[in-house]
Amino acid sequence: MLNWTCKRFNELMASELYAILQLRAEVFIMEQKSIYQDLDGKDQYSMHLMAWDGTALAAYCRIIAPEICYAEPSIGRVITPLIYRGTGVGKELMGRAIGICTEIHTGQPVRIKAQAYLKHFYSSFGFEVVGEIFMEDGIEHVEMLMS
């Protein structure tokens, strides 16, 4: 059974932050072969949702306050390690993230920047494509909004 936690940046323990950054580098940089600036100055203004399987980080995303990325609150850096994909943990992660985001930012729509190949996954949660596909860090992305 997974242990879910959600913390503000200043509440993260050093070991939690290390696991988050290690997982983001493992998947977004190494696996997806995308060289980009992961440390973008937004983590400090985010809630960090984590699913732990013992000491292993099984899923992670950040919930970003309004006016940091977009006028609306947003969810980003949605990630699961390869060994947890296909288990449903990604769906649970997004469901929990949306719940937290809408609870904290009541009545506000939520905007995400999704990798284009995942737009059907995010559509299943009520996100709708807004705008055209664009390239970012060598990967096709699209903005999506959930009202």
C-alpha positions as CSV (number, residue, x, y, z in Angstrom):
1,M,0.0,0.0,0.0
2,L,1.3,3.4,-0.9
3,N,1.8,6.2,1.6
4,W,0.6,9.6,0.1
5,T,1.9,12.9,1.4
6,C,1.6,16.4,0.2
7,K,3.9,19.1,1.5
8,R,4.9,22.7,0.8
9,F,8.5,23.2,-0.4
10,N,9.8,24.3,3.1
11,E,8.3,21.2,4.7
12,L,10.2,18.8,2.5
13,M,12.9,16.8,4.2
14,A,16.3,16.7,2.3
15,S,15.8,13.0,1.6
16,E,12.4,13.7,0.0
17,L,13.7,16.5,-2.1
18,Y,16.6,14.4,-3.2
19,A,14.2,11.5,-4.2
20,I,12.0,14.0,-6.2
21,L,14.9,15.5,-8.1
22,Q,16.5,12.1,-8.7
23,L,13.2,10.8,-10.2
24,R,12.7,13.9,-12.3
25,A,16.2,13.6,-13.7
26,E,15.8,9.8,-14.3
27,V,12.6,10.1,-16.3
28,F,12.5,13.6,-17.9
29,I,16.2,13.9,-18.7
30,M,17.7,10.4,-19.0
31,E,14.7,8.3,-20.2
32,Q,13.1,10.9,-22.4
33,K,16.5,12.2,-23.5
34,S,15.4,15.8,-22.9
35,I,18.1,18.3,-21.8
36,Y,16.2,21.1,-20.0
37,Q,16.4,23.2,-16.9
38,D,14.5,21.2,-14.4
39,L,15.2,23.5,-11.5
40,D,13.0,26.4,-12.7
41,G,12.3,28.4,-9.6
42,K,8.7,27.1,-9.3
43,D,9.2,24.4,-6.7
44,Q,9.4,26.9,-3.9
45,Y,5.8,28.0,-4.8
46,S,4.4,24.6,-5.1
47,M,2.8,21.8,-3.1
48,H,4.6,18.5,-3.7
49,L,2.4,15.4,-3.8
50,M,4.3,12.1,-3.3
51,A,3.4,8.5,-3.2
52,W,5.9,6.4,-1.3
53,D,6.3,2.6,-1.5
54,G,8.4,2.1,1.5
55,T,11.5,4.3,0.8
56,A,10.8,4.3,-3.0
57,L,9.1,7.3,-4.6
58,A,6.3,5.7,-6.7
59,A,4.6,8.8,-8.0
60,Y,5.1,12.6,-7.8
61,C,3.7,15.9,-9.1
62,R,3.7,19.5,-8.0
63,I,0.7,21.7,-7.6
64,I,1.7,25.3,-8.6
65,A,0.1,28.4,-7.2
66,P,-1.7,30.8,-9.6
67,E,0.4,33.5,-11.2
68,I,3.6,31.4,-11.1
69,C,3.2,29.6,-14.5
70,Y,-0.3,30.8,-15.5
71,A,-3.1,32.9,-14.2
72,E,-4.7,29.7,-13.0
73,P,-3.2,27.1,-10.6
74,S,-1.5,24.3,-12.4
75,I,-0.2,20.7,-12.0
76,G,3.1,19.8,-13.4
77,R,6.1,17.4,-13.3
78,V,3.6,14.5,-13.2
79,I,5.7,11.4,-13.0
80,T,5.9,7.7,-12.2
81,P,9.0,5.6,-12.4
82,L,8.9,2.9,-15.1
83,I,8.3,0.0,-12.7
84,Y,5.1,1.7,-11.4
85,R,3.6,2.5,-14.8
86,G,0.5,0.5,-15.7
87,T,-0.4,-0.1,-12.0
88,G,-3.0,2.8,-11.8
89,V,-0.7,4.9,-9.5
90,G,-0.6,7.6,-12.2
91,K,-4.4,7.9,-12.3
92,E,-4.5,8.0,-8.5
93,L,-1.8,10.7,-8.5
94,M,-3.8,12.9,-10.9
95,G,-7.0,12.3,-9.1
96,R,-5.4,13.3,-5.8
97,A,-3.6,16.3,-7.4
98,I,-6.8,17.7,-8.9
99,G,-8.6,17.2,-5.6
100,I,-5.9,19.1,-3.7
101,C,-5.6,21.8,-6.3
102,T,-9.4,22.5,-6.4
103,E,-9.6,22.4,-2.6
104,I,-6.8,24.9,-2.2
105,H,-7.9,27.1,-5.2
106,T,-11.7,26.8,-4.9
107,G,-13.6,27.7,-8.0
108,Q,-10.6,28.3,-10.2
109,P,-9.9,26.4,-13.4
110,V,-6.7,24.3,-13.6
111,R,-4.2,24.6,-16.5
112,I,-1.5,22.1,-17.4
113,K,1.1,21.8,-20.0
114,A,1.0,18.2,-21.1
115,Q,3.2,16.1,-23.3
116,A,1.0,15.8,-26.4
117,Y,1.0,12.0,-26.4
118,L,-0.6,12.1,-23.0
119,K,-3.5,14.4,-23.9
120,H,-6.0,11.5,-23.9
121,F,-4.9,10.5,-20.4
122,Y,-5.5,14.1,-19.1
123,S,-8.8,14.4,-21.1
124,S,-10.1,11.5,-19.0
125,F,-9.9,13.8,-15.9
126,G,-11.8,16.6,-17.7
127,F,-8.9,18.6,-19.2
128,E,-9.6,20.1,-22.7
129,V,-6.9,21.1,-25.2
130,V,-6.5,24.9,-25.5
131,G,-4.2,25.9,-28.3
132,E,-2.0,24.2,-30.7
133,I,0.7,21.6,-30.2
134,F,4.2,23.2,-29.6
135,M,7.7,21.9,-29.1
136,E,9.4,22.4,-25.8
137,D,12.7,20.8,-24.8
138,G,12.4,18.6,-27.9
139,I,9.0,17.1,-27.0
140,E,5.6,18.0,-28.3
141,H,3.4,19.7,-25.7
142,V,-0.1,21.1,-25.5
143,E,-1.8,23.3,-23.0
144,M,-5.0,21.9,-21.4
145,L,-7.6,23.5,-19.1
146,M,-10.1,22.0,-16.7
147,S,-12.9,24.3,-15.7
